[in-house]
Amino acid sequence: MKNKSAKKIDPLPDAFASEDEAGEFWDSHSTTDYEKYLEPADITIDIKSRYFEIEIDRESFLALNAYAKKAHKPVRNLASSILKEKLASI
């Protein structure tokens, strides 16, 4: 007698025609169903930069945002540059 709770798993394709096709497959499938195909990877990751979140008051943010729009810069880049300049002069 077959186990009724056994889950039917689609076969893993030998190759994908494109990254989009691979993405569509993995969007609808779980890697936990294909663990026997996984191989360990021996890699080292060197994180070059980190991003931090800080709180600022509303008025400061609005002023920073307005200046960033005029300068055609992302707010985060402008804020970082202002902080670096100010800290360098301390």
C-alpha positions, 0 to 999 in steps of 0.5 A: 500500500502506498503512503498517501502522505508522500509528496509528489516532487517535480524532477529537477531540470538538468539545466535552465534555459535562462535565469528567468526560467530558473527563478520561476522554477525556484519560486514555486519549488522548495530547495528542501525537496532537492537536498540530495542535489545540493553540494557544499560550497567552500567560499569566503565572503568579505563584506566591504561595507555595512549600512546603519540606520539612525534616527533623525527628527522630521525637520532635519529629514525634510531639509536633507531630502529637499537638498538631496533632490536639488543635488540629484543625489540619494538621501543616504549618500548625502547624509553620509557625506555630510556626516563624514565632513562634519566628523573630519572637522571635529 
